[in-house]
Amino acid sequence: MAIIDSSSVLKVENLRKSFGDKEILKGLSLSVRKGEVKVIIGPSGGGKSTLLQCINFLVVPDEGEVWLEGKKISHGKKRELYAYRQQVGMIFQDFNLFDHLNALENVQIGLVRVKKCDKAEARARALAELQRVGLAEHVLQYPAQLSGGQKQRVSIARALAMDPKVMLLDEPTSALDPELIGEVHAVIKDLVANGMTMLMATHQIGFASALADEIIFMEDGYIVEQGPPAKILLQAECARTREFCAKITKISGDS
């Protein structure tokens, strides 16, 4: 059981999740303080995406608890779950936009349907968030007309419009061509500079080290090691952490 940290915005205790006979999360606990950026790294299949999906209850954990600002989340209560998801934004690898809606409509739909804003208010807020992520000239374009980087920025604008207290980012640039990664990184850097609390899974080691307050190395459903970027990337205590960081830094070419 993790020690309760009263300063934590988001806290996860003893999360376990299995799919069939395969246990993906093995009693995992962590916490994120207000304004903190934690980055999860680790090999594919280690449980990073499942962890983020369990935190947002897109996948229901078999055991464990999730707390937001000191309140335990009861995911079985629909109203409470919907309110929680407004406060914990989720950015996916594959954008998860509605193909039949343009960028503006993709951002404002949650404001109308979930927050019950009137259409004029929702439109104004959606326009403001799209401008914030550099898409003021693309608000009427549909996902098929947008680049991957632009689509991911629409998904970030959609999450921001809900005024989240925490943002979960699951490999936000993994589906992008290398030349498009920078524009998404620029938006994320701006959010961090403005105090957004984040928990992000990524293989972009250089990006992670520049932004993270703490890096978590995760493998086989466990947190193997965690600490400041300099320690994890350069002076890790665990040999497996050192091996992984050396390989991924060499492959990515960014340090």
N, C-alpha and C positions, 0 to 999 in steps of 0.2 A: 504494500500500500504506500503510495506516494505521500510525502509530507504536505499538508495543506498550506499553500502559500496565499495569504490574504491579499497580496498585491497582484495575483494572477488575474488576467482577464479571462483566459481560457485555460482549463485544466482537464487533463485526461488521466483516469486512474484505472489501471489493470485491464486494459482493453484486450479482449480475445476474440478472434474470428477464425472460423474454419469453413472451408468449402469442401463438402464431402469428407474424406479422410485426411485432407491436407490442412494443417493448422497454419494460417497465414500470419496472424498476430498472436503473440505468446505472452500476454500479461504486460502490455506496454503502458508506461506512464510518462507524462511530460506536462509542462506548464509553460505558458507564454504571458509575460507581463505587458502592460499597456505600453505601446510604442516600440515594443521589441520585435526584431526580425529573427526568426529561427529558420534555418535552412536544413532540410533533410537530404542527405546524399546516401548512396548505396547502390548495389547491383540491382539490375532488373529482377523482378520476382521476389524482392526482399520484403515487400509489404508496404511500401511508401504510399502508393495510390489507395490501397485498401484502408490504410490508417486515415488518410484525409477524407475518404468517403464515409468511414465510420464516424468520424467527428461530426460530419454534416448529416449523418443518418441516411445517406443515400444507400448505404449498406448498413444493416442493423447489426451491431456487435452481438456476439453470443454472451459475453460477460463484460462488466466494466461500467464506468460512469463517465459522463462528460458534464463539466460545470462551466457556466458562463457568468462571470462577475459574481461568483459565490453561490450561484443557484444551480442546483442539480437539474438537468434537463430530462423531462419525462417524454420520451419520443412517442409513446403510445397515445398521448393526448394531442390530437391534431392541431388545435388552436395554439398550444404551447410550441409545438414543433414548427409551425408556420412562422410564429413570432421569432423563434430562435434563428431560423434560416434567413430572415431579413437582416439579422445582426451578424451573421457569419457568412460572408460572401464566398462563392466558390468559382474559381477559374479553372477550366478544363483544358486538357491537351488539344481536344478537337473542337473547341469553341462553343458547341451546343447552341448555336443560333437557330432561329426559326427561318427556314429558307423562303417562306412565302411572305415574310415581313421585311421591310427595308430597315436600315440601321436605326433610324429614329423610332420606328415602331417596335423594334426589338428591345430598345432601352425603355420605352415608356410603358410597355405592356404590364410589367410588374408593378409600376406605380399606380396604374389604373385598377388592375385586378386584385393586387395584394394590399397595397397601401390605401386603396380607395380614393386616390386623388382625382379631382375632376380633370377632364381631358386637356384643358388649357394649361393648368398647373403642371400636369405630367409632361406635356410637350415642352414647356419652358425648361423644366429640370433636365429632360432628356437632351435637349439641345445644348444646355450648359455642360453636361457631362461629356458629350461627344466633342465639344470644343476643347474641353480640358485634356482629352487624349489625342487632340490634333486631327479630328475628323470633321471639322465644321463644313468642309466642302463635299462631304460624302454622305450626308445624312439621309438622302433619298435613294441611295443605292442599295441593292439587295445583296445578300451574301455572295451570290454567284458572280457579282460584279466587283467584289473586293478581293484584295490580296490576302494571303494568310495573316500577315501582320496587321492589316486593317481589321480583319474579322476578330482577331484576338483583342484588339483595342476596343472594338464594339462590346465584346463580352466583359471587358474590364469596366467600361462605362456603365453597362447594365448593372453590374455589381455595386459600383459606387453610388448609383442613383438610389439605392436602398439604405444608404447611410450605415454601412456595416461597421461594427466595432472590431472585427477581425476579418482578415481575408486569407483564404486557403487557396494556394496556387499549386496545381498538379502539373509539373513539367510544362509551364506556360509557353515555352518556345520549342518544344520537341518536334512539333509538326511543321515548323517553319524552315524555309530555305535560309541558308546562312546570312544572306544579305538583308533578310527581313527581321532577323533576331534583334538587331540594334534598336529598331523603333519601339519594340515592346519593352526591351530593357530600359529605354529612356523613360517610358511611362511609369514603370515599376520604381525606378530610382526617384522619380518625382513624388510618388506616393510615400516612399520611405522618408524622403526629406521633409514631408509634411506630417510625419508622425503616425502613419498607418501601422497598425499591428498586423504582422504577417507570419504565417507558417507556410513555407514553400518547399516543394520537392523539385530538385533540378540536377542535371548533370553538368551544368555550366559552372565549373569550379571557379574560374576567375570572377565571374559575376557574383557567385555566392560569397566569395571571400571579401569582395568589396562592400557588400551590403549587410552581411549577417552580423548580428551580435553574438550568435552562437551557431555552430554547425553540429548537427546530429548525424552520426554515421550509423546506419541501420542495415541489418542483414538478417535474413532467415527469421523475420518476425520479432527480432530483439533490437533494442538500442545497445550497440556495442560500445560506443564511446561518444561523448559530447563535450564541447568546450568552445572557447574562442577560436575564430578561424586560424590564427597563427599557430595555435597549439595543435589543432586537428590536422591541418594541412602540412605542417612542417615538423612538429614534435609530438606526434601522437604516441600514446603509451602502448596501444595495442598494435601488434605486428600486422594484423589483417587490415586495420585502418590505414596504416602507412602504405601497405601494398596497394590498396584500392586507390588512394589519393595519388600515388605516384603514377599508376597506370592511366587514370582518367585525365590527369593533368597533361601527360604526354600525348594522349589521343586527341584531346580537345585543343591543345596548343595554346591554352590560355592559363595563366598562373596568377 
